[in-house]
Amino acid sequence: MPELISSLQNPRVKLTRRLRDKRDREREGRFVIDSVRDLRRALDCGLTPDFVLVCPQDLREDLPDLPPGVVIHTTPEVMDKVGYRDNPEGVVAVMHAPPVYRAGALDNVPDAPILGLVALEKPGNLGALMRTADAAGFRSVFLIDCALDLYNPNIIRSSTGAVFLGNVYTLSGAEARMFFKRRGFRVVGTHLQAAQDAYALTYPTKTALLMGAEDTGLPDSWLPACDAQVLIPMVGRLADSLNVSVAGAVLMYEVLRQTRSSE
């Protein structure tokens, strides 16, 4: 029978609550998953749990197979305190965070489309873009000059588990530019003042699609490094831009359309 935690002063409860904070996640080398679906996908990607808090009364679906001794039962009151969601699913897993991939790991990047996100600021957008990148065949995601914590709960949730794929690289702008040049990727930047329609460009398999922050777009400092600059045509009466995650989806699927038909 699993251990039962009923006290809010329990050390595991306190640790789980501290992991709401980015600095504590980095210091502890752990992060939190608060849904069975995301836990299952993390395990499928080779991540390991430290412990998994489960409230049997709130559990909505069967747990995946977990190592012996990992599951700890809680009362509903404890689950309410450690959960992140408004409607908790009855599970909060504390996971060991894998190493962060940086410039030293770039030899593992395949010759396939790359999504480069420069100075992105909103976790929900990052997670949504990672989800679409996986769906559209972008095998690598570069976080360039980006301060976001990869295991922010909003990123985990909006990525639907894509954050666990182990294909995200945290880089400086200089490191990314050097890689693109060395490996011969065609760098395509999105820019509101771009002269070229995104649908008029030819995208090779080795395309690096760059997108900037939600409010300011791709920094001008990146424009000299771009082989092409594109924008998505707007034909509506009022809308003159798209949310960055929507724009990224439009462009990534155009890259997929072209590269898939050329195989």
Backbone hydrogen bonds, N-H to C=O, Kabsch-Sander energy under -0.5 kcal/mol:
donor,donor_aa,acceptor,acceptor_aa,energy
5,I,73,H,-2.9
6,S,4,L,-0.5
10,N,7,S,-1.2
14,K,10,N,-2.4
15,L,11,P,-2.5
16,T,12,R,-2.4
17,R,13,V,-2.2
18,R,14,K,-2.1
19,L,15,L,-1.6
20,R,17,R,-1.5
21,D,18,R,-2.2
25,R,21,D,-2.2
26,E,22,K,-2.4
27,R,23,R,-2.5
28,E,24,D,-2.8
29,G,25,R,-1.6
30,R,25,R,-1.2
31,F,95,M,-1.8
33,I,93,A,-2.5
39,L,35,S,-2.1
40,R,36,V,-2.7
41,R,37,R,-2.1
42,A,38,D,-2.3
43,L,39,L,-2.4
44,D,40,R,-2.2
45,C,41,R,-1.4
46,G,43,L,-1.7
47,L,42,A,-2.3
50,D,94,V,-3.5
51,F,94,V,-1.3
52,V,70,V,-2.4
53,L,92,V,-3.0
54,V,72,I,-2.8
55,C,90,G,-2.4
58,D,55,C,-1.5
59,L,55,C,-1.2
60,R,89,E,-1.1
70,V,67,P,-1.6
72,I,52,V,-2.9
73,H,3,E,-2.7
74,T,54,V,-2.2
75,T,5,I,-1.3
79,M,75,T,-2.4
80,D,76,P,-2.2
81,K,77,E,-1.2
81,K,78,V,-0.5
82,V,78,V,-2.0
83,G,79,M,-2.0
89,E,34,D,-0.5
92,V,53,L,-2.5
93,A,33,I,-3.1
94,V,51,F,-2.9
95,M,31,F,-3.1
95,M,93,A,-0.7
96,H,48,T,-2.6
97,A,29,G,-2.6
101,Y,168,V,-0.6
105,A,102,R,-2.1
106,L,103,A,-1.6
108,N,105,A,-1.9
109,V,106,L,-1.8
112,A,110,P,-2.1
114,I,207,T,-2.8
115,L,140,S,-2.3
116,G,114,I,-0.6
116,G,209,L,-3.4
117,L,115,L,-0.6
117,L,142,F,-3.1
118,V,116,G,-0.6
118,V,211,M,-3.0
119,A,117,L,-0.6
119,A,144,I,-2.7
126,L,122,K,-2.0
127,G,123,P,-2.6
128,A,124,G,-2.2
129,L,125,N,-2.5
130,M,126,L,-2.3
131,R,127,G,-2.1
132,T,128,A,-2.2
133,A,129,L,-2.6
134,D,130,M,-2.0
135,A,131,R,-1.9
136,A,132,T,-2.6
137,G,134,D,-1.2
138,F,133,A,-2.7
139,R,113,P,-0.8
139,R,137,G,-0.9
140,S,113,P,-1.1
141,V,167,N,-2.6
142,F,115,L,-3.0
143,L,141,V,-0.6
143,L,169,Y,-3.1
144,I,117,L,-2.7
144,I,142,F,-0.8
145,D,143,L,-0.5
145,D,171,L,-2.5
150,L,148,L,-0.6
152,N,149,D,-1.8
155,I,152,N,-0.9
156,I,152,N,-2.2
157,R,153,P,-2.4
158,S,154,N,-2.3
159,S,155,I,-1.9
160,T,156,I,-0.6
160,T,157,R,-1.0
161,G,156,I,-1.1
162,A,159,S,-1.9
164,F,161,G,-2.0
165,L,162,A,-1.6
166,G,163,V,-0.5
169,Y,141,V,-2.6
170,T,101,Y,-2.9
171,L,143,L,-2.8
171,L,169,Y,-0.6
176,A,172,S,-2.2
177,R,173,G,-2.5
178,M,174,A,-2.2
179,F,175,E,-2.0
180,F,176,A,-2.5
181,K,177,R,-2.1
182,R,178,M,-2.5
183,R,179,F,-2.6
184,G,180,F,-0.8
185,F,180,F,-2.0
186,R,206,K,-3.0
187,V,185,F,-0.7
188,V,186,R,-0.6
188,V,208,A,-3.0
189,G,187,V,-0.6
189,G,228,A,-2.7
190,T,210,L,-1.7
191,H,230,V,-2.2
194,A,191,H,-1.7
196,Q,229,Q,-0.9
198,A,231,L,-2.5
200,A,197,D,-1.9
201,L,198,A,-0.6
203,Y,201,L,-0.5
207,T,205,T,-1.8
208,A,186,R,-2.9
209,L,114,I,-2.8
209,L,207,T,-0.6
210,L,188,V,-3.1
210,L,208,A,-0.6
211,M,116,G,-2.6
213,A,217,G,-1.1
217,G,213,A,-2.2
218,L,190,T,-0.6
222,W,219,P,-2.1
223,L,220,D,-1.3
225,A,222,W,-1.1
226,C,222,W,-0.5
226,C,223,L,-1.5
227,D,187,V,-2.2
228,A,187,V,-1.5
230,V,189,G,-2.7
231,L,196,Q,-1.7
247,A,243,N,-3.0
248,G,244,V,-2.4
249,A,245,S,-1.6
250,V,246,V,-2.3
251,L,247,A,-2.3
252,M,248,G,-2.8
253,Y,249,A,-2.0
254,E,250,V,-1.1
255,V,251,L,-2.2
256,L,252,M,-2.4
257,R,253,Y,-2.3
258,Q,254,E,-2.1
259,T,255,V,-2.8
260,R,256,L,-2.6
261,S,257,R,-1.4
262,S,258,Q,-0.9
263,E,260,R,-0.9
